[in-house]
Amino acid sequence: MQVEIITIGDELLIGQVVDTNSAWIGEQLNLIGLRVVQITSISDQREHILKALEQAAGRAEIILITGGLGPTSDDITKPTLSEYFNSPLVFHPEVLEEVERMFASRGLPVTKVNRKQAEVPENATVMPNHNGTAPGMWFEKDGRIYVSMPGVPFEMKGIMTNYVLPELAKRSTSQAIYHKTVLTQGLGESMVAARIEDWEKALPGNIKLAYLPQPGMVRLRLTGTGTDPDTVKKQVDEEAEKLIPLIGELIYGYNEDKLESIIGRLLKEKNATLSTAESCTGGYVAHLITSIAGSSDYYYGSIIAYHNNIKQSHLGVKETVLQDFGAVSREVVMAMAEGARKKLGTDYAISTSGIAGPDGGTPEKPVGTVWIAVASPSGIEAKLLHLGPNRMRTIQMAAFNVLNMLRKELIKKV
Amino acid sequence: MQVEIITIGDELLIGQVVDTNSAWIGEQLNLIGLRVVQITSISDQREHILKALEQAAGRAEIILITGGLGPTSDDITKPTLSEYFNSPLVFHPEVLEEVERMFASRGLPVTKVNRKQAEVPENATVMPNHNGTAPGMWFEKDGRIYVSMPGVPFEMKGIMTNYVLPELAKRSTSQAIYHKTVLTQGLGESMVAARIEDWEKALPGNIKLAYLPQPGMVRLRLTGTGTDPDTVKKQVDEEAEKLIPLIGELIYGYNEDKLESIIGRLLKEKNATLSTAESCTGGYVAHLITSIAGSSDYYYGSIIAYHNNIKQSHLGVKETVLQDFGAVSREVVMAMAEGARKKLGTDYAISTSGIAGPDGGTPEKPVGTVWIAVASPSGIEAKLLHLGPNRMRTIQMAAFNVLNMLRKELIKKV
């Protein structure tokens, strides 16, 4: 079955918002064997929406629509759908209940304009939105499925994950498809490609490889297709296995794994605790660690020592060490890690110190120079990184690197 | 004149690449008064490209096409354009020279496959690509302009900036257009809408309002059109001004402003310093602050006190206060802010303590309960927030709220 995505909103057309929803939807559909044939972004205008729906119906059996469902008057997707399906808006008490529950949990009254969210075309099946007020709507007409969802990414993702994807997967009669994504960290795309060139050439015809580079990591996605799901899965898993002798030391996980959840799992297994001491990453390492639910079980906290005084007062880095070696040095980053470990009373600690830029670089220590360290019960190790001139990229890559360094320490055979 | 953007490439449809080109193009066109009516993303397939061109010609006078111009066999945009314009591919020696110059500068020989880049439809005007091998191509047919460019963002941007935008600006006889986005924080979309309902109804017909909600903020975009640029700008600015008596306390900035850069600017103006003490936001506030280049001028650092021990040892929160009121309380969040201010030696300090979830909620303090505080030279203030059940959203919204609370403190008239 072919899918078209229609994203509605003037903000997409004037470049105020980048359409990240479509890429996410495309990726998710791909995982269940559905193919997107077109993505159409249009403005909040009745005639344009009607025309886009009509043309999409000529290309696809499934039409996923995002955006234009806000309670305000510039959002006209719902009345336009009501017109397209010739289905009047009727009041759905269960939607109002959901809206009321949401507002109550935030201690707010439901406004008149929000009550309107409970008006839904009669022939729509309502899909609750647990993250907002506009419900998802599922329509069927002339053998085609139309789904309307809010444009706010996390609201759309909730409705897709809870309702749309499982339902579409059930109805999809496509061939067996299996993806496995191998997550690597430590080398750039072209270097990884060179290391696995022979393996890639020898891949069977029904397995495709895609490189998905991101700052600080390269993801390798294997997609197998065939008639029997078990056979395809076995084949893909075997090919992924063959990567271990080639780039095993770069692989940190698979599929949706995140470094911060992997280290969380490893720390829990060891019943060990962690703290951090950050300079150039300025809280980003702590943010990644604490983005994982349940991280308070193993994570105690962090000293973010942007100013050198705090490296001394709260991490016990000696003034002489700072003067002799400079804040961005092996000696200081090791003292920071050990200081965090002792002063915050944890088994492990990680630290970063570097020059994120754009200012502060010198010929010896140019912008992008970052030291990272891991302190463990058995000692401290440090590593030097050169991460280039982009501030946000340096912060992200330094964070991934130090989390990966900790991961390697945690899985070390003793 | 109306514009349609067609982006070509399978990688867009399977979600491997987010289409950032379209947003950039939309923004640039907008600045010269041209309006994008549709963005269409399609696969590298002849029939699909032909159909998309035909349909676009029914909607727009200018059709900008990106992608599918690589030298490999899966890229078929060029032969398809040759077919659409009924114009055979002919060899353009000046394009080959450009390709040869580029390869020579990298010390590489020109391969046979790259020579093919010099074959261009006869009736195309070639626009040199200084950043790659595929030239830009400008076509005119039936009063419409078609431009084909590579999909690699910096190659496309080079051709747009050097050739396409200046040429379109020359030909554009369009009206003046002016945008102003008002950034608000503190109330949801529907509540903001209720407050400005009368103002919105009274807007002149040539000014449109759009609500752009994001977690923790609502942006209001005013778009004015008219014949004279100065008149339109004045009109929009005046309407934006009228919002101040209505929702002034919610407005934190305009257009591309960010809270973290605004507070940075205010702190610099006051020659004042800042530190943070974070519990539930786990480093996200510090990350936002330090994402701004030059933040080390005013930001000293943070104590991330995920574990209560650290609230005591590094922020001086008394054990009895923690026991009597609990970690998520007015008393503790105020003690954290004051502790950070004193122990990190800054003029201002902000703090957060809450239950990000999904676990840890109680009937009295459900998940999403967050206390925030600002300590300043003149005292400490705290505020209670109810942010709902989504962990990442709670972290983000708590961070925006505490930064905005600091902003208000910094602009307070003494």
Contacts between the chains, C-beta under 8 A, distances in Angstrom:
chain1	res1	chain2	res2	distance
A	10	B	210	5.7
A	10	B	223	7.9
A	11	B	210	6.5
A	11	B	212	5.5
A	11	B	221	7.1
A	12	B	22	7.7
A	12	B	23	7.2
A	12	B	26	7.5
A	12	B	39	6.8
A	13	B	26	5.4
A	13	B	35	7.5
A	13	B	36	4.2
A	13	B	37	7.2
A	13	B	38	7.6
A	13	B	39	6.7
A	14	B	26	5.3
A	14	B	27	6.6
A	14	B	30	4.9
A	14	B	36	7.1
A	14	B	179	7.2
A	14	B	223	7.8
A	15	B	22	7.5
A	15	B	23	4.1
A	15	B	24	6.2
A	15	B	25	7.1
A	15	B	26	3.5
A	15	B	27	3.1
A	15	B	28	7.5
A	15	B	30	6.6
A	16	B	23	7.7
A	16	B	27	7.5
A	16	B	181	7.4
A	16	B	212	6.8
A	16	B	221	6.8
A	17	B	23	7.0
A	17	B	212	7.1
A	18	B	18	6.5
A	18	B	19	7.6
A	18	B	20	5.4
A	18	B	23	4.4
A	19	B	18	7.5
A	19	B	19	6.2
A	19	B	22	7.2
A	19	B	23	7.3
A	19	B	39	7.7
A	20	B	18	5.4
A	22	B	12	7.8
A	22	B	15	7.5
A	22	B	19	7.2
A	22	B	41	7.2
A	23	B	12	7.3
A	23	B	15	4.1
A	23	B	16	7.7
A	23	B	17	7.0
A	23	B	18	4.4
A	23	B	19	7.3
A	24	B	15	6.2
A	25	B	15	7.1
A	26	B	12	7.5
A	26	B	13	5.4
A	26	B	14	5.2
A	26	B	15	3.4
A	27	B	14	6.6
A	27	B	15	3.1
A	27	B	16	7.5
A	28	B	15	7.5
A	30	B	14	4.9
A	30	B	15	6.6
A	35	B	13	7.5
A	36	B	13	4.3
A	36	B	14	7.1
A	37	B	13	7.1
A	37	B	42	7.5
A	37	B	43	6.8
A	37	B	48	7.3
A	38	B	13	7.6
A	38	B	40	6.6
A	38	B	41	6.6
A	38	B	42	5.4
A	38	B	48	7.6
A	38	B	52	7.8
A	39	B	12	6.8
A	39	B	13	6.7
A	39	B	19	7.6
A	39	B	39	7.7
A	39	B	40	7.4
A	39	B	41	3.9
A	40	B	38	6.5
A	40	B	39	7.4
A	40	B	40	5.6
A	40	B	41	7.8
A	41	B	22	7.1
A	41	B	38	6.6
A	41	B	39	3.9
A	41	B	40	7.7
A	42	B	37	7.5
A	42	B	38	5.4
A	43	B	37	6.8
A	44	B	210	7.8
A	48	B	37	7.2
A	48	B	38	7.6
A	52	B	38	7.8
A	55	B	55	6.8
A	70	B	189	5.9
A	70	B	211	5.8
A	70	B	213	6.8
A	71	B	189	6.6
A	71	B	190	4.8
A	71	B	193	6.9
A	72	B	189	6.4
A	72	B	190	7.4
A	72	B	193	4.8
A	72	B	211	4.8
A	73	B	200	7.5
A	74	B	208	7.5
A	74	B	209	6.5
A	74	B	210	5.2
A	74	B	211	6.3
A	75	B	211	7.7
A	102	B	388	7.1
A	105	B	366	7.0
A	105	B	368	6.8
A	105	B	386	6.7
A	105	B	388	5.6
A	105	B	389	7.1
A	106	B	368	7.5
A	106	B	386	4.6
A	106	B	387	7.1
A	106	B	388	5.8
A	107	B	386	4.7
A	108	B	188	7.4
A	108	B	191	7.5
A	111	B	190	4.9
A	111	B	191	6.3
A	111	B	194	5.3
A	112	B	194	7.5
A	113	B	190	4.6
A	113	B	193	5.6
A	113	B	194	6.3
A	114	B	190	4.7
A	130	B	389	7.8
A	131	B	390	5.9
A	131	B	393	7.4
A	133	B	190	7.4
A	152	B	213	6.5
A	152	B	214	7.7
A	152	B	215	7.9
A	154	B	215	7.3
A	154	B	390	6.8
A	154	B	392	7.6
A	154	B	393	6.7
A	210	B	16	6.0
A	212	B	16	6.2
A	276	B	304	7.6
A	278	B	283	7.7
A	278	B	286	7.9
A	281	B	290	7.9
A	282	B	286	5.5
A	282	B	287	5.9
A	282	B	289	7.1
A	282	B	290	2.7
A	282	B	291	7.5
A	282	B	295	7.5
A	282	B	299	8.0
A	283	B	278	7.7
A	283	B	283	3.5
A	283	B	284	6.9
A	283	B	285	7.2
A	283	B	286	2.9
A	283	B	287	4.1
A	283	B	289	7.8
A	283	B	290	6.3
A	283	B	302	6.1
A	283	B	304	7.2
A	284	B	283	6.9
A	284	B	287	4.6
A	284	B	290	7.9
A	285	B	283	7.2
A	286	B	278	7.9
A	286	B	282	5.5
A	286	B	283	2.9
A	286	B	286	7.4
A	286	B	287	7.9
A	286	B	304	5.0
A	287	B	282	5.9
A	287	B	283	4.1
A	287	B	284	4.6
A	287	B	286	7.9
A	287	B	287	4.9
A	287	B	395	7.9
A	289	B	282	7.1
A	289	B	283	7.8
A	290	B	281	7.9
A	290	B	282	2.7
A	290	B	283	6.3
A	290	B	284	7.9
A	290	B	304	7.9
A	290	B	306	6.6
A	290	B	356	7.9
A	290	B	395	7.7
A	291	B	282	7.4
A	291	B	391	7.5
A	291	B	392	6.5
A	291	B	395	7.2
A	293	B	356	8.0
A	293	B	357	7.1
A	293	B	358	5.4
A	293	B	359	7.1
A	293	B	391	5.8
A	294	B	359	6.9
A	295	B	282	7.5
A	295	B	306	7.5
A	296	B	306	5.6
A	296	B	307	7.4
A	296	B	360	7.8
A	299	B	282	8.0
A	299	B	306	5.4
A	299	B	307	7.9
A	300	B	306	5.9
A	300	B	307	4.1
A	300	B	309	7.2
A	300	B	310	6.1
A	301	B	303	7.0
A	301	B	304	4.5
A	301	B	305	5.0
A	301	B	306	4.4
A	301	B	307	5.7
A	301	B	310	4.4
A	301	B	314	7.9
A	302	B	283	6.2
A	302	B	302	7.2
A	302	B	303	7.7
A	302	B	304	3.9
A	302	B	306	8.0
A	303	B	301	7.0
A	303	B	302	7.7
A	303	B	303	6.3
A	303	B	304	7.7
A	303	B	314	7.3
A	304	B	276	7.6
A	304	B	283	7.1
A	304	B	286	5.0
A	304	B	290	7.9
A	304	B	301	4.5
A	304	B	302	3.9
A	304	B	303	7.7
A	304	B	304	6.8
A	305	B	301	5.0
A	306	B	290	6.6
A	306	B	295	7.5
A	306	B	296	5.6
A	306	B	299	5.4
A	306	B	300	5.9
A	306	B	301	4.4
A	306	B	302	8.0
A	307	B	296	7.4
A	307	B	299	7.9
A	307	B	300	4.0
A	307	B	301	5.7
A	307	B	344	7.8
A	309	B	300	7.2
A	309	B	345	6.7
A	310	B	300	6.1
A	310	B	301	4.4
A	310	B	344	6.0
A	313	B	343	7.6
A	314	B	301	7.9
A	314	B	303	7.3
A	314	B	314	6.3
A	314	B	343	7.6
A	314	B	344	7.9
A	343	B	313	7.6
A	343	B	314	7.6
A	344	B	307	7.8
A	344	B	310	6.0
A	344	B	314	7.9
A	345	B	309	6.8
A	356	B	290	7.9
A	356	B	293	8.0
A	357	B	293	7.1
A	358	B	293	5.4
A	359	B	293	7.1
A	359	B	294	6.9
A	360	B	296	7.8
A	391	B	291	7.5
A	391	B	293	5.8
A	392	B	291	6.5
A	395	B	287	7.9
A	395	B	290	7.7
A	395	B	291	7.3
